[in-house]
Amino acid sequence: MINVKSRTVICPHCGHHTHLDLDVSNGDQDYYEECTNCCQEIHIKTHFDEVKRAIDIAFDADDEQFY
């Protein structure tokens, strides 16, 4: 069974609202999507919380620099 959730996120690069279709049937995921406006990559992490029976979605620019 495919469980697709539609979410709107704000691009951390340009601030544009980007619509994402997330397939949450495969458990925890860690991947990149392109912003439809600026074409920069958005790092997306999904986690299924079994206790709460909820999906946690985190996204960021993933461009932090470590020194």
Biopython code that builds the backbone (N, CA, C, O; Angstrom):
import numpy as np
from Bio.PDB.StructureBuilder import StructureBuilder

atoms = [
    (1, "MET", "N", (0.838, -1.183, 0.000)),
    (1, "MET", "CA", (0.000, 0.000, 0.000)),
    (1, "MET", "C", (0.879, 1.241, 0.000)),
    (1, "MET", "O", (1.734, 1.397, 0.871)),
    (2, "ILE", "N", (0.678, 2.106, -0.953)),
    (2, "ILE", "CA", (1.441, 3.342, -1.036)),
    (2, "ILE", "C", (0.702, 4.415, -0.249)),
    (2, "ILE", "O", (-0.489, 4.652, -0.451)),
    (3, "ASN", "N", (1.436, 5.053, 0.649)),
    (3, "ASN", "CA", (0.867, 6.090, 1.486)),
    (3, "ASN", "C", (1.565, 7.403, 1.133)),
    (3, "ASN", "O", (2.674, 7.659, 1.602)),
    (4, "VAL", "N", (0.928, 8.229, 0.315)),
    (4, "VAL", "CA", (1.531, 9.477, -0.159)),
    (4, "VAL", "C", (0.896, 10.643, 0.582)),
    (4, "VAL", "O", (-0.327, 10.763, 0.648)),
    (5, "LYS", "N", (1.737, 11.490, 1.132)),
    (5, "LYS", "CA", (1.286, 12.698, 1.821)),
    (5, "LYS", "C", (1.751, 13.910, 1.024)),
    (5, "LYS", "O", (2.908, 13.969, 0.608)),
    (6, "SER", "N", (0.886, 14.851, 0.814)),
    (6, "SER", "CA", (1.240, 16.098, 0.133)),
    (6, "SER", "C", (1.500, 17.162, 1.183)),
    (6, "SER", "O", (0.691, 17.365, 2.089)),
    (7, "ARG", "N", (2.632, 17.838, 1.058)),
    (7, "ARG", "CA", (3.002, 18.896, 1.989)),
    (7, "ARG", "C", (3.541, 20.086, 1.214)),
    (7, "ARG", "O", (4.124, 19.929, 0.141)),
    (8, "THR", "N", (3.346, 21.252, 1.755)),
    (8, "THR", "CA", (3.930, 22.471, 1.214)),
    (8, "THR", "C", (4.993, 22.936, 2.191)),
    (8, "THR", "O", (4.722, 23.130, 3.376)),
    (9, "VAL", "N", (6.204, 23.112, 1.686)),
    (9, "VAL", "CA", (7.309, 23.574, 2.518)),
    (9, "VAL", "C", (7.853, 24.873, 1.933)),
    (9, "VAL", "O", (7.657, 25.169, 0.754)),
    (10, "ILE", "N", (8.532, 25.634, 2.767)),
    (10, "ILE", "CA", (9.165, 26.870, 2.315)),
    (10, "ILE", "C", (10.625, 26.568, 2.050)),
    (10, "ILE", "O", (11.331, 26.070, 2.927)),
    (11, "CYS", "N", (11.081, 26.867, 0.843)),
    (11, "CYS", "CA", (12.464, 26.593, 0.459)),
    (11, "CYS", "C", (13.407, 27.370, 1.375)),
    (11, "CYS", "O", (13.259, 28.582, 1.531)),
    (12, "PRO", "N", (14.377, 26.680, 1.984)),
    (12, "PRO", "CA", (15.329, 27.373, 2.866)),
    (12, "PRO", "C", (16.308, 28.260, 2.107)),
    (12, "PRO", "O", (17.022, 29.050, 2.724)),
    (13, "HIS", "N", (16.358, 28.148, 0.793)),
    (13, "HIS", "CA", (17.272, 28.958, -0.019)),
    (13, "HIS", "C", (16.628, 30.262, -0.478)),
    (13, "HIS", "O", (17.208, 31.336, -0.323)),
    (14, "CYS", "N", (15.400, 30.161, -1.055)),
    (14, "CYS", "CA", (14.792, 31.342, -1.672)),
    (14, "CYS", "C", (13.474, 31.765, -1.020)),
    (14, "CYS", "O", (12.973, 32.849, -1.322)),
    (15, "GLY", "N", (12.899, 30.950, -0.139)),
    (15, "GLY", "CA", (11.652, 31.303, 0.530)),
    (15, "GLY", "C", (10.390, 30.994, -0.261)),
    (15, "GLY", "O", (9.288, 31.321, 0.179)),
    (16, "HIS", "N", (10.539, 30.372, -1.419)),
    (16, "HIS", "CA", (9.395, 30.019, -2.270)),
    (16, "HIS", "C", (8.662, 28.809, -1.679)),
    (16, "HIS", "O", (9.296, 27.897, -1.149)),
    (17, "HIS", "N", (7.336, 28.804, -1.769)),
    (17, "HIS", "CA", (6.549, 27.660, -1.309)),
    (17, "HIS", "C", (6.660, 26.552, -2.348)),
    (17, "HIS", "O", (6.355, 26.762, -3.522)),
    (18, "THR", "N", (7.094, 25.376, -1.916)),
    (18, "THR", "CA", (7.287, 24.238, -2.802)),
    (18, "THR", "C", (6.398, 23.094, -2.341)),
    (18, "THR", "O", (6.373, 22.758, -1.157)),
    (19, "HIS", "N", (5.676, 22.503, -3.267)),
    (19, "HIS", "CA", (4.780, 21.381, -2.950)),
    (19, "HIS", "C", (5.551, 20.071, -3.112)),
    (19, "HIS", "O", (6.218, 19.852, -4.123)),
    (20, "LEU", "N", (5.449, 19.211, -2.108)),
    (20, "LEU", "CA", (6.126, 17.917, -2.133)),
    (20, "LEU", "C", (5.113, 16.804, -1.953)),
    (20, "LEU", "O", (4.182, 16.932, -1.157)),
    (21, "ASP", "N", (5.286, 15.713, -2.686)),
    (21, "ASP", "CA", (4.527, 14.485, -2.469)),
    (21, "ASP", "C", (5.474, 13.501, -1.819)),
    (21, "ASP", "O", (6.447, 13.069, -2.436)),
    (22, "LEU", "N", (5.193, 13.140, -0.569)),
    (22, "LEU", "CA", (6.074, 12.277, 0.212)),
    (22, "LEU", "C", (5.496, 10.874, 0.296)),
    (22, "LEU", "O", (4.362, 10.696, 0.742)),
    (23, "ASP", "N", (6.260, 9.880, -0.125)),
    (23, "ASP", "CA", (5.868, 8.478, 0.005)),
    (23, "ASP", "C", (6.370, 8.003, 1.360)),
    (23, "ASP", "O", (7.560, 7.741, 1.532)),
    (24, "VAL", "N", (5.461, 7.891, 2.319)),
    (24, "VAL", "CA", (5.843, 7.543, 3.687)),
    (24, "VAL", "C", (5.643, 6.057, 3.992)),
    (24, "VAL", "O", (5.719, 5.648, 5.150)),
    (25, "SER", "N", (5.391, 5.260, 2.974)),
    (25, "SER", "CA", (5.155, 3.833, 3.191)),
    (25, "SER", "C", (6.448, 3.041, 3.362)),
    (25, "SER", "O", (6.407, 1.879, 3.768)),
    (26, "ASN", "N", (7.597, 3.649, 3.059)),
    (26, "ASN", "CA", (8.871, 2.936, 3.122)),
    (26, "ASN", "C", (9.645, 3.190, 4.401)),
    (26, "ASN", "O", (10.850, 2.942, 4.440)),
    (27, "GLY", "N", (9.001, 3.672, 5.439)),
    (27, "GLY", "CA", (9.694, 3.916, 6.700)),
    (27, "GLY", "C", (10.527, 5.185, 6.642)),
    (27, "GLY", "O", (10.211, 6.117, 5.903)),
    (28, "ASP", "N", (11.609, 5.211, 7.440)),
    (28, "ASP", "CA", (12.477, 6.385, 7.507)),
    (28, "ASP", "C", (13.187, 6.597, 6.182)),
    (28, "ASP", "O", (13.656, 5.648, 5.554)),
    (29, "GLN", "N", (13.260, 7.867, 5.760)),
    (29, "GLN", "CA", (13.913, 8.202, 4.502)),
    (29, "GLN", "C", (14.773, 9.441, 4.676)),
    (29, "GLN", "O", (14.523, 10.275, 5.547)),
    (30, "ASP", "N", (15.785, 9.545, 3.838)),
    (30, "ASP", "CA", (16.714, 10.669, 3.846)),
    (30, "ASP", "C", (17.089, 10.929, 2.390)),
    (30, "ASP", "O", (17.836, 10.150, 1.798)),
    (31, "TYR", "N", (16.581, 12.016, 1.807)),
    (31, "TYR", "CA", (16.814, 12.252, 0.383)),
    (31, "TYR", "C", (16.751, 13.740, 0.066)),
    (31, "TYR", "O", (16.522, 14.560, 0.956)),
    (32, "TYR", "N", (16.952, 14.087, -1.196)),
    (32, "TYR", "CA", (16.960, 15.475, -1.660)),
    (32, "TYR", "C", (15.899, 15.682, -2.734)),
    (32, "TYR", "O", (15.667, 14.808, -3.569)),
    (33, "GLU", "N", (15.256, 16.853, -2.702)),
    (33, "GLU", "CA", (14.318, 17.300, -3.730)),
    (33, "GLU", "C", (14.787, 18.671, -4.198)),
    (33, "GLU", "O", (15.396, 19.414, -3.429)),
    (34, "GLU", "N", (14.508, 19.011, -5.453)),
    (34, "GLU", "CA", (14.847, 20.333, -5.963)),
    (34, "GLU", "C", (13.691, 21.301, -5.752)),
    (34, "GLU", "O", (12.524, 20.942, -5.907)),
    (35, "CYS", "N", (14.036, 22.530, -5.396)),
    (35, "CYS", "CA", (13.044, 23.600, -5.316)),
    (35, "CYS", "C", (12.578, 23.912, -6.745)),
    (35, "CYS", "O", (13.392, 23.985, -7.666)),
    (36, "THR", "N", (11.287, 24.091, -6.919)),
    (36, "THR", "CA", (10.756, 24.372, -8.250)),
    (36, "THR", "C", (11.066, 25.795, -8.709)),
    (36, "THR", "O", (10.930, 26.106, -9.892)),
    (37, "ASN", "N", (11.481, 26.657, -7.788)),
    (37, "ASN", "CA", (11.766, 28.044, -8.136)),
    (37, "ASN", "C", (13.253, 28.283, -8.392)),
    (37, "ASN", "O", (13.620, 28.801, -9.447)),
    (38, "CYS", "N", (14.116, 27.912, -7.437)),
    (38, "CYS", "CA", (15.538, 28.236, -7.551)),
    (38, "CYS", "C", (16.402, 27.037, -7.937)),
    (38, "CYS", "O", (17.599, 27.196, -8.173)),
    (39, "CYS", "N", (15.822, 25.851, -8.003)),
    (39, "CYS", "CA", (16.506, 24.607, -8.386)),
    (39, "CYS", "C", (17.603, 24.185, -7.407)),
    (39, "CYS", "O", (18.430, 23.338, -7.744)),
    (40, "GLN", "N", (17.623, 24.754, -6.214)),
    (40, "GLN", "CA", (18.567, 24.314, -5.182)),
    (40, "GLN", "C", (17.992, 23.073, -4.503)),
    (40, "GLN", "O", (16.778, 22.871, -4.479)),
    (41, "GLU", "N", (18.877, 22.248, -3.956)),
    (41, "GLU", "CA", (18.417, 21.025, -3.318)),
    (41, "GLU", "C", (17.939, 21.284, -1.890)),
    (41, "GLU", "O", (18.554, 22.032, -1.131)),
    (42, "ILE", "N", (16.830, 20.644, -1.553)),
    (42, "ILE", "CA", (16.276, 20.688, -0.202)),
    (42, "ILE", "C", (16.466, 19.302, 0.398)),
    (42, "ILE", "O", (16.014, 18.311, -0.174)),
    (43, "HIS", "N", (17.130, 19.228, 1.543)),
    (43, "HIS", "CA", (17.391, 17.959, 2.229)),
    (43, "HIS", "C", (16.158, 17.608, 3.055)),
    (43, "HIS", "O", (15.742, 18.387, 3.912)),
    (44, "ILE", "N", (15.572, 16.440, 2.801)),
    (44, "ILE", "CA", (14.349, 16.017, 3.469)),
    (44, "ILE", "C", (14.598, 14.721, 4.220)),
    (44, "ILE", "O", (15.168, 13.770, 3.686)),
    (45, "LYS", "N", (14.153, 14.705, 5.484)),
    (45, "LYS", "CA", (14.234, 13.496, 6.307)),
    (45, "LYS", "C", (12.842, 13.203, 6.846)),
    (45, "LYS", "O", (12.190, 14.082, 7.410)),
    (46, "THR", "N", (12.388, 11.962, 6.671)),
    (46, "THR", "CA", (11.101, 11.549, 7.233)),
    (46, "THR", "C", (11.336, 10.423, 8.227)),
    (46, "THR", "O", (12.203, 9.571, 8.034)),
    (47, "HIS", "N", (10.546, 10.439, 9.293)),
    (47, "HIS", "CA", (10.656, 9.421, 10.334)),
    (47, "HIS", "C", (9.252, 9.068, 10.802)),
    (47, "HIS", "O", (8.445, 9.950, 11.095)),
    (48, "PHE", "N", (8.969, 7.771, 10.869)),
    (48, "PHE", "CA", (7.673, 7.314, 11.362)),
    (48, "PHE", "C", (7.802, 7.038, 12.851)),
    (48, "PHE", "O", (8.548, 6.147, 13.258)),
    (49, "ASP", "N", (7.076, 7.798, 13.667)),
    (49, "ASP", "CA", (7.075, 7.622, 15.117)),
    (49, "ASP", "C", (5.991, 6.607, 15.461)),
    (49, "ASP", "O", (4.799, 6.904, 15.388)),
    (50, "GLU", "N", (6.424, 5.400, 15.837)),
    (50, "GLU", "CA", (5.477, 4.321, 16.097)),
    (50, "GLU", "C", (4.641, 4.550, 17.350)),
    (50, "GLU", "O", (3.501, 4.093, 17.423)),
    (51, "VAL", "N", (5.194, 5.250, 18.333)),
    (51, "VAL", "CA", (4.459, 5.510, 19.571)),
    (51, "VAL", "C", (3.298, 6.472, 19.305)),
    (51, "VAL", "O", (2.170, 6.219, 19.726)),
    (52, "LYS", "N", (3.576, 7.564, 18.612)),
    (52, "LYS", "CA", (2.553, 8.562, 18.309)),
    (52, "LYS", "C", (1.743, 8.228, 17.066)),
    (52, "LYS", "O", (0.701, 8.834, 16.816)),
    (53, "ARG", "N", (2.231, 7.250, 16.277)),
    (53, "ARG", "CA", (1.615, 6.896, 15.002)),
    (53, "ARG", "C", (1.527, 8.130, 14.103)),
    (53, "ARG", "O", (0.483, 8.427, 13.522)),
    (54, "ALA", "N", (2.660, 8.843, 14.006)),
    (54, "ALA", "CA", (2.716, 10.069, 13.221)),
    (54, "ALA", "C", (4.012, 10.106, 12.410)),
    (54, "ALA", "O", (4.983, 9.418, 12.725)),
    (55, "ILE", "N", (3.998, 10.923, 11.364)),
    (55, "ILE", "CA", (5.161, 11.103, 10.505)),
    (55, "ILE", "C", (5.839, 12.412, 10.890)),
    (55, "ILE", "O", (5.199, 13.463, 10.901)),
    (56, "ASP", "N", (7.144, 12.351, 11.208)),
    (56, "ASP", "CA", (7.935, 13.546, 11.459)),
    (56, "ASP", "C", (8.693, 13.879, 10.183)),
    (56, "ASP", "O", (9.387, 13.028, 9.626)),
    (57, "ILE", "N", (8.560, 15.122, 9.720)),
    (57, "ILE", "CA", (9.231, 15.566, 8.497)),
    (57, "ILE", "C", (10.137, 16.733, 8.843)),
    (57, "ILE", "O", (9.696, 17.724, 9.426)),
    (58, "ALA", "N", (11.413, 16.609, 8.478)),
    (58, "ALA", "CA", (12.377, 17.688, 8.693)),
    (58, "ALA", "C", (13.010, 18.023, 7.356)),
    (58, "ALA", "O", (13.312, 17.133, 6.561)),
    (59, "PHE", "N", (13.210, 19.307, 7.113)),
    (59, "PHE", "CA", (13.875, 19.712, 5.879)),
    (59, "PHE", "C", (14.780, 20.891, 6.178)),
    (59, "PHE", "O", (14.497, 21.703, 7.059)),
    (60, "ASP", "N", (15.876, 20.973, 5.428)),
    (60, "ASP", "CA", (16.819, 22.071, 5.592)),
    (60, "ASP", "C", (17.619, 22.258, 4.316)),
    (60, "ASP", "O", (17.461, 21.513, 3.348)),
    (61, "ALA", "N", (18.484, 23.269, 4.333)),
    (61, "ALA", "CA", (19.294, 23.589, 3.164)),
    (61, "ALA", "C", (20.479, 22.637, 3.045)),
    (61, "ALA", "O", (21.011, 22.453, 1.950)),
    (62, "ASP", "N", (20.895, 22.039, 4.133)),
    (62, "ASP", "CA", (22.018, 21.094, 4.162)),
    (62, "ASP", "C", (23.282, 21.711, 3.563)),
    (62, "ASP", "O", (24.062, 21.033, 2.895)),
    (63, "ASP", "N", (23.467, 22.998, 3.813)),
    (63, "ASP", "CA", (24.659, 23.652, 3.294)),
    (63, "ASP", "C", (25.511, 24.297, 4.404)),
    (63, "ASP", "O", (26.283, 25.224, 4.158)),
    (64, "GLU", "N", (25.347, 23.781, 5.626)),
    (64, "GLU", "CA", (26.153, 24.296, 6.713)),
    (64, "GLU", "C", (27.615, 23.943, 6.468)),
    (64, "GLU", "O", (27.931, 22.863, 5.969)),
    (65, "GLN", "N", (28.477, 24.848, 6.817)),
    (65, "GLN", "CA", (29.908, 24.603, 6.634)),
    (65, "GLN", "C", (30.534, 24.297, 7.974)),
    (65, "GLN", "O", (30.309, 25.005, 8.955)),
    (66, "PHE", "N", (31.311, 23.252, 8.009)),
    (66, "PHE", "CA", (32.013, 22.865, 9.225)),
    (66, "PHE", "C", (33.459, 23.254, 9.099)),
    (66, "PHE", "O", (34.074, 23.029, 8.057)),
    (67, "TYR", "N", (34.020, 23.841, 10.151)),
    (67, "TYR", "CA", (35.410, 24.271, 10.127)),
    (67, "TYR", "C", (36.223, 23.423, 11.073)),
    (67, "TYR", "O", (37.430, 23.627, 11.201)),
]
sb = StructureBuilder()
sb.init_structure("model")
sb.init_model(0)
sb.init_chain("A")
sb.init_seg("    ")
for serial, (resi, resn, name, xyz) in enumerate(atoms, 1):
    if name == "N":
        sb.init_residue(resn, " ", resi, " ")
    sb.init_atom(name, np.array(xyz, "f"), 0.0, 1.0, " ", f" {name:<3s}", serial, name[0])
structure = sb.get_structure()
